[in-house]
């Protein structure tokens, strides 16, 4: 049994906290007052995001970050990517020395263009060997209900990776290990713009041929950028790449597909986001990904067109037409 803290009581934070408690670990779940339902500590259920899923009785709920931070040397960060820096800055104020930090967010910080693990190390000063990223096809709605799921834990310390692998694994939640931290993080982040594009295809009521092409060429451009940034190409054929991308593009639980679908039906991004209670990571990740691709001089035509649809009001059909009529070329995977 381990003492573990999960920071962030959104749907993913609740699912992971319950997962950890299933195996008898002592879990503290930190609730952010501004984003957590006011009655969560009483009802122990987020009825809007995870209806019917109760936070296990053994889990300690607190809105005091210092209590949560000092509870354990193993801390899981379960807040959206754009909020990781702010949370880590609050963590430094507690004076807590971090043993292992596990990042669960899938994104790239817009302001710095850093991966989530880089943000955490930048603020907390922890060594790269102490940061583990967990990614893969893992919608909270299914994990919380015990539906079989597989993910990958990645980091540069084999000992830390194996510890988190064993800590998270249950008969219904299988965890693989990897030492390609860059690839696992980028796979989880960069698939989100592709999921927005998939949603647009659904909204436009296009066919399976179109979706198949999107998934294939989307994976190619993700891999292209990832390899340029130091990742291994085979990582993108794994759980955090192909596995997560396919799941996010076709799932009814996908917030990114949901946003894209509404855009495909003619709605405006500002109105869609205003109506949502959960974060679609792909919106800000698209903004960041285009800039990262420019820095590394990597062509990402799908992501670039998604950016134009989101932020320049380009009609989705026009974006699709430009992709279909680009200069003909030899198929190159990455």
C-alpha positions as CSV (number, residue, x, y, z in Angstrom):
1,X,0.0,0.0,0.0
2,X,1.2,3.5,-0.9
3,X,0.2,7.0,0.2
4,X,-0.8,8.8,-3.0
5,X,-2.2,12.3,-3.8
6,X,-4.3,13.2,-6.8
7,X,-4.5,16.9,-7.6
8,X,-7.7,17.8,-9.5
9,X,-11.2,16.4,-8.9
10,X,-12.4,16.5,-12.4
11,X,-13.7,13.3,-14.1
12,X,-10.2,12.0,-14.8
13,X,-8.9,12.8,-11.3
14,X,-11.9,11.0,-9.7
15,X,-11.4,8.0,-12.0
16,X,-7.7,7.7,-11.2
17,X,-8.2,8.3,-7.5
18,X,-10.8,5.4,-7.4
19,X,-8.4,3.3,-9.5
20,X,-5.6,3.8,-6.9
21,X,-8.0,3.2,-4.0
22,X,-9.2,-0.1,-5.5
23,X,-5.8,-1.6,-4.8
24,X,-5.8,-0.5,-1.2
25,X,-3.6,2.6,-1.5
26,X,-4.2,5.6,0.9
27,X,-5.5,8.3,-1.5
28,X,-6.0,12.0,-1.0
29,X,-8.0,13.8,-3.7
30,X,-7.6,17.6,-3.9
31,X,-10.5,19.6,-5.1
32,X,-10.0,23.0,-6.7
33,X,-12.8,25.2,-5.3
34,X,-13.4,27.2,-8.5
35,X,-13.9,24.1,-10.7
36,X,-15.4,21.5,-8.4
37,X,-19.1,21.1,-7.7
38,X,-19.8,22.7,-4.3
39,X,-21.5,19.6,-2.9
40,X,-18.8,17.1,-4.1
41,X,-17.5,16.6,-0.6
42,X,-21.0,15.8,0.7
43,X,-22.4,13.7,-2.2
44,X,-19.0,12.3,-3.3
45,X,-20.4,12.3,-6.8
46,X,-19.9,14.7,-9.8
47,X,-23.4,14.3,-11.2
48,X,-22.7,16.4,-14.3
49,X,-19.5,14.8,-15.4
50,X,-19.5,11.3,-13.9
51,X,-23.1,10.5,-13.0
52,X,-23.5,7.3,-11.0
53,X,-19.8,7.1,-10.0
54,X,-19.1,7.5,-6.3
55,X,-15.8,8.6,-4.9
56,X,-14.7,5.6,-2.8
57,X,-15.3,6.1,1.0
58,X,-11.7,5.5,1.8
59,X,-10.5,8.5,-0.3
60,X,-9.9,11.6,1.7
61,X,-11.3,14.7,0.0
62,X,-9.7,18.1,0.7
63,X,-9.6,21.6,-0.8
64,X,-6.4,22.3,1.1
65,X,-3.4,21.9,-1.3
66,X,-0.8,21.7,1.5
67,X,-2.7,18.8,3.1
68,X,-2.9,17.0,-0.2
69,X,0.8,17.7,-1.1
70,X,2.2,16.6,2.2
71,X,0.2,13.4,2.3
72,X,2.4,11.6,-0.1
73,X,5.7,11.5,-2.0
74,X,3.8,10.4,-5.1
75,X,1.6,13.1,-6.7
76,X,-0.7,12.7,-9.7
77,X,-1.5,16.0,-11.5
78,X,-4.9,15.7,-13.1
79,X,-5.7,19.3,-14.2
80,X,-5.8,20.5,-17.8
81,X,-2.5,21.2,-19.5
82,X,-2.9,25.0,-19.5
83,X,-3.4,25.0,-15.7
84,X,-0.4,22.8,-14.8
85,X,2.0,25.7,-14.3
86,X,-0.3,27.5,-11.9
87,X,-0.9,24.4,-9.9
88,X,2.9,23.7,-9.7
89,X,3.5,27.2,-8.6
90,X,1.0,26.6,-5.8
91,X,2.8,23.4,-4.9
92,X,6.1,25.2,-4.5
93,X,4.5,27.4,-1.9
94,X,3.7,24.4,0.3
95,X,7.4,23.6,0.6
96,X,6.8,20.0,-0.4
97,X,9.7,18.0,-1.8
98,X,8.3,15.9,-4.7
99,X,9.3,12.3,-4.9
100,X,7.5,11.2,-8.1
101,X,5.3,13.5,-10.1
102,X,2.9,11.8,-12.5
103,X,1.3,14.0,-15.2
104,X,-2.1,13.0,-16.6
105,X,-2.8,16.0,-18.8
106,X,-2.4,15.8,-22.6
107,X,-1.4,19.0,-24.1
108,X,1.3,21.6,-24.9
109,X,1.4,24.9,-22.9
110,X,0.6,27.7,-25.3
111,X,2.7,30.4,-23.6
112,X,6.0,28.4,-23.4
113,X,5.4,25.6,-26.0
114,X,6.6,23.2,-23.3
115,X,5.3,19.7,-22.8
116,X,3.6,19.1,-19.5
117,X,6.5,17.3,-17.9
118,X,8.8,20.3,-18.9
119,X,6.4,22.7,-17.3
120,X,6.4,20.7,-14.1
121,X,10.2,20.5,-14.0
122,X,10.6,24.1,-14.9
123,X,8.5,25.3,-11.9
124,X,9.2,22.6,-9.3
125,X,12.8,22.1,-10.1
126,X,12.4,18.3,-9.9
127,X,14.8,16.1,-11.9
128,X,13.7,14.7,-15.2
129,X,13.9,11.2,-13.7
130,X,11.2,12.1,-11.2
131,X,8.5,13.0,-13.7
132,X,6.3,10.2,-15.3
133,X,3.7,10.8,-18.0
134,X,0.7,8.5,-18.3
135,X,-1.2,8.5,-21.6
136,X,-3.3,6.3,-23.9
137,X,-6.9,5.6,-24.8
138,X,-8.5,6.2,-21.5
139,X,-11.7,8.1,-21.3
140,X,-12.6,8.8,-17.6
141,X,-16.2,7.7,-18.2
142,X,-15.1,4.2,-19.0
143,X,-12.2,3.9,-16.6
144,X,-14.5,4.9,-13.7
145,X,-16.9,2.1,-14.6
146,X,-14.3,-0.6,-14.8
147,X,-14.2,-1.0,-18.6
148,X,-10.9,-2.7,-19.6
149,X,-8.3,-0.1,-20.5
150,X,-4.6,0.0,-21.4
151,X,-2.3,2.9,-21.1
152,X,1.5,3.6,-21.1
153,X,3.6,5.1,-18.4
154,X,6.8,6.8,-19.6
155,X,9.8,8.4,-18.0
156,X,13.6,8.4,-17.9
157,X,14.0,6.5,-14.6
158,X,13.2,2.8,-15.1
159,X,12.6,2.4,-11.4
160,X,10.1,5.2,-11.2
161,X,8.3,4.0,-14.3
162,X,8.0,0.5,-12.9
163,X,6.7,1.8,-9.6
164,X,3.9,3.8,-11.3
165,X,3.2,0.9,-13.6
166,X,2.6,-1.4,-10.7
167,X,0.8,1.2,-8.6
168,X,-1.8,1.9,-11.3
169,X,-2.3,-1.6,-12.7
170,X,-5.4,-3.5,-11.9
171,X,-7.2,-6.5,-13.6
172,X,-9.2,-3.9,-15.6
173,X,-6.4,-1.3,-16.1
174,X,-3.3,-2.5,-17.8
175,X,-0.2,-0.3,-17.8
176,X,2.7,-0.7,-20.2
177,X,6.1,1.0,-19.7
178,X,8.2,3.2,-21.9
179,X,11.3,5.3,-21.7
180,X,10.2,7.6,-24.6
181,X,8.8,10.4,-22.5
182,X,8.9,12.9,-25.4
183,X,7.0,10.5,-27.7
184,X,4.4,9.5,-25.2
185,X,3.6,13.1,-24.2
186,X,3.5,14.3,-27.8
187,X,1.3,11.4,-29.0
188,X,-1.3,12.3,-26.3
189,X,-1.2,16.0,-27.0
190,X,-1.0,16.1,-30.8
191,X,-3.8,13.7,-31.5
192,X,-6.3,16.2,-30.1
193,X,-6.2,18.5,-33.2
194,X,-6.8,15.5,-35.3
195,X,-9.8,14.6,-33.1
196,X,-11.2,18.0,-33.7
197,X,-10.9,17.4,-37.4
198,X,-12.6,14.1,-37.1
199,X,-15.5,15.7,-35.3
200,X,-15.8,18.2,-38.2
201,X,-16.1,15.3,-40.6
202,X,-18.9,13.8,-38.5
203,X,-20.6,17.2,-38.4
204,X,-20.3,17.5,-42.1
205,X,-21.8,14.0,-42.4
206,X,-18.9,12.7,-44.6
207,X,-17.9,9.1,-44.9
208,X,-15.6,6.4,-43.6
209,X,-13.2,6.9,-46.5
210,X,-12.6,10.4,-45.4
211,X,-12.1,9.5,-41.7
212,X,-9.7,6.7,-42.7
213,X,-7.6,9.1,-44.6
214,X,-7.6,11.6,-41.8
215,X,-6.5,9.1,-39.2
216,X,-3.6,7.8,-41.4
217,X,-2.3,11.2,-42.6
218,X,-2.9,12.7,-39.1
219,X,-0.7,10.1,-37.6
220,X,1.9,10.7,-40.2
221,X,2.2,14.4,-39.4
222,X,2.2,13.8,-35.6
223,X,5.0,11.3,-36.1
224,X,6.9,13.7,-38.3
225,X,7.0,16.4,-35.7
226,X,7.6,14.0,-32.8
227,X,10.7,12.5,-34.5
228,X,12.1,15.9,-35.2
229,X,11.7,16.7,-31.5
230,X,13.5,13.6,-30.4
231,X,10.8,10.9,-30.0
232,X,11.1,7.4,-31.5
233,X,8.8,6.8,-34.5
234,X,7.5,3.5,-33.1
235,X,6.0,5.2,-30.1
236,X,3.4,6.8,-32.3
237,X,2.2,3.3,-33.4
238,X,1.5,2.5,-29.7
239,X,-1.1,3.4,-27.1
240,X,-0.3,7.1,-26.7
241,X,-0.2,7.6,-30.5
242,X,-2.4,5.4,-32.7
243,X,-4.4,4.0,-29.8
244,X,-5.3,7.3,-28.3
245,X,-5.9,9.0,-31.6
246,X,-8.4,6.4,-32.9
247,X,-10.3,6.4,-29.6
248,X,-10.5,10.1,-29.3
249,X,-11.5,10.5,-32.9
250,X,-14.4,8.1,-32.8
251,X,-15.6,8.0,-29.2
252,X,-18.8,9.5,-28.0
253,X,-17.0,10.6,-24.8
254,X,-14.4,12.7,-26.7
255,X,-14.7,16.4,-25.9
256,X,-12.5,17.3,-28.9
257,X,-14.6,15.3,-31.3
258,X,-17.7,16.9,-29.7
259,X,-16.3,20.4,-30.3
260,X,-15.3,19.5,-33.9
261,X,-18.7,18.0,-34.7
262,X,-20.5,21.2,-33.6
263,X,-18.2,23.3,-35.7
264,X,-18.9,21.0,-38.7
265,X,-22.6,21.7,-38.1
266,X,-22.0,25.4,-38.4
267,X,-21.6,26.6,-34.8
268,X,-19.0,29.1,-33.6
269,X,-16.1,28.0,-31.4
270,X,-16.7,30.8,-28.8
271,X,-20.4,29.7,-28.4
272,X,-19.4,26.0,-28.1
273,X,-16.8,26.6,-25.4
274,X,-19.1,28.8,-23.5
275,X,-21.7,26.0,-23.3
276,X,-19.2,23.4,-22.0
277,X,-18.4,22.4,-18.4
278,X,-15.4,20.3,-19.3
279,X,-12.1,21.3,-21.1
280,X,-11.4,20.3,-24.7
281,X,-7.6,20.2,-24.6
282,X,-7.3,20.2,-28.4
283,X,-8.3,23.8,-28.8
284,X,-5.3,25.3,-27.1
285,X,-3.1,22.4,-28.2
286,X,-3.9,23.3,-31.8
287,X,-2.7,26.8,-31.2
288,X,0.5,25.5,-29.6
289,X,1.1,22.7,-32.1
290,X,1.1,25.1,-35.1
291,X,3.8,27.3,-33.4
292,X,5.9,24.2,-32.4
293,X,5.7,23.0,-36.0
294,X,6.9,26.3,-37.3
295,X,9.8,26.4,-34.8
296,X,10.9,22.9,-35.9
297,X,10.1,23.5,-39.6
298,X,7.8,20.6,-39.9
299,X,4.8,20.5,-42.3
300,X,1.5,19.7,-40.5
301,X,-1.2,20.4,-43.1
302,X,-4.1,18.9,-41.2
303,X,-3.3,20.7,-37.9
304,X,-2.7,23.9,-39.7
305,X,-6.1,23.7,-41.4
306,X,-7.8,22.9,-38.1
307,X,-6.1,26.0,-36.7
308,X,-7.5,28.1,-39.5
309,X,-11.0,26.8,-38.9
310,X,-10.8,27.4,-35.1
311,X,-9.2,30.8,-35.1
312,X,-9.7,32.3,-38.5
313,X,-13.3,31.3,-39.1
314,X,-12.4,29.2,-42.2
315,X,-15.3,27.0,-43.3
316,X,-14.5,23.3,-42.6
317,X,-15.4,22.3,-46.2
318,X,-13.0,24.9,-47.6
319,X,-10.2,23.5,-45.3
320,X,-10.9,20.0,-46.5
321,X,-10.9,21.1,-50.1
322,X,-7.4,22.6,-49.7
323,X,-6.1,19.4,-48.1
324,X,-7.6,17.3,-51.0
325,X,-6.2,19.5,-53.7
326,X,-2.6,19.9,-52.4
327,X,0.3,19.1,-54.7
328,X,0.3,15.3,-55.5
329,X,3.2,13.5,-53.9
330,X,4.6,10.1,-52.9
331,X,3.2,8.6,-49.7
332,X,5.7,9.0,-46.9
333,X,4.7,8.0,-43.5
334,X,6.9,10.2,-41.5
